[in-house]
């Protein structure tokens, strides 16, 4: 069995709903800390994937991940670097 740490970096492809969720979170944080500046969407690769820690994905988007939601914040496939997974995980 392999172990995936919630601190692992994963790659997700955000939808417009996901970008909007990040904007709202940024706006709320900025009300407490104006020095963080304007919202900037996460950098993406040529395929449209951005990288985040798994716990952050769960924290930000968890409440939106349910069966039947037609406005998911990211596409349903999450990419994990196999080399990092092997290095961080354990095999029984």
C-alpha positions as CSV (number, residue, x, y, z in Angstrom):
1,X,0.0,0.0,0.0
2,X,1.2,3.5,-0.8
3,X,0.7,6.6,1.4
4,X,-0.2,10.0,0.1
5,X,0.7,12.9,2.4
6,X,-1.8,15.8,2.5
7,X,1.2,18.1,2.2
8,X,2.0,16.6,-1.3
9,X,1.8,18.9,-4.3
10,X,-1.0,17.9,-6.7
11,X,-2.0,19.4,-10.1
12,X,-5.5,20.4,-10.8
13,X,-7.2,22.2,-13.8
14,X,-9.4,24.9,-12.4
15,X,-12.8,25.7,-13.9
16,X,-14.3,29.3,-14.0
17,X,-16.1,28.4,-10.7
18,X,-12.8,27.5,-9.1
19,X,-11.2,30.8,-10.2
20,X,-14.2,32.6,-8.8
21,X,-13.9,30.7,-5.5
22,X,-10.2,31.7,-5.2
23,X,-11.1,35.4,-6.0
24,X,-13.7,35.4,-3.2
25,X,-11.2,33.9,-0.8
26,X,-8.6,36.5,-1.8
27,X,-11.1,39.3,-1.3
28,X,-11.9,38.1,2.2
29,X,-8.2,37.8,3.1
30,X,-7.5,41.2,1.6
31,X,-10.2,42.8,3.9
32,X,-8.0,41.8,6.8
33,X,-4.6,42.4,5.1
34,X,-4.7,44.9,2.3
35,X,-1.0,44.6,1.7
36,X,-1.5,41.2,-0.1
37,X,-2.4,43.2,-3.3
38,X,-4.7,42.3,-6.2
39,X,-5.9,38.8,-7.0
40,X,-3.7,36.9,-9.5
41,X,-5.0,33.5,-10.8
42,X,-2.5,30.6,-10.1
43,X,0.1,30.1,-12.8
44,X,-0.8,27.2,-15.1
45,X,1.2,25.0,-17.5
46,X,0.5,24.6,-21.2
47,X,-2.2,22.1,-20.4
48,X,-4.0,24.4,-17.9
49,X,-2.9,22.7,-14.7
50,X,-1.9,24.6,-11.6
51,X,-0.1,23.1,-8.6
52,X,-1.3,23.2,-5.0
53,X,-0.8,21.3,-1.8
54,X,-3.5,18.6,-1.4
55,X,-4.6,20.0,2.0
56,X,-5.1,23.4,0.4
57,X,-7.3,21.9,-2.4
58,X,-9.4,20.2,0.2
59,X,-9.6,23.2,2.4
60,X,-10.6,25.7,-0.4
61,X,-12.8,23.4,-2.5
62,X,-14.0,20.6,-0.3
63,X,-17.5,21.9,0.3
64,X,-18.0,22.1,-3.5
65,X,-17.0,18.5,-4.1
66,X,-20.3,16.5,-4.0
67,X,-22.1,14.2,-6.4
68,X,-24.3,16.1,-8.7
69,X,-22.6,19.5,-8.5
70,X,-22.7,20.8,-12.1
71,X,-20.3,23.7,-11.2
72,X,-17.2,21.9,-9.9
73,X,-14.2,24.1,-9.0
74,X,-11.8,21.9,-10.9
75,X,-11.9,19.0,-13.3
76,X,-12.3,15.7,-11.6
77,X,-8.8,14.3,-12.5
78,X,-6.0,15.2,-10.0
79,X,-2.5,14.7,-11.1
80,X,0.2,13.5,-8.7
81,X,3.9,13.2,-9.7
82,X,4.6,9.5,-9.6
83,X,8.2,10.0,-8.6
84,X,7.3,12.1,-5.6
85,X,4.5,9.8,-4.7
86,X,6.9,6.8,-4.6
87,X,9.4,8.9,-2.5
88,X,6.9,10.1,0.0
89,X,4.8,6.9,0.2
90,X,5.4,3.5,1.7
91,X,5.0,0.1,0.2
92,X,3.9,-2.9,2.3
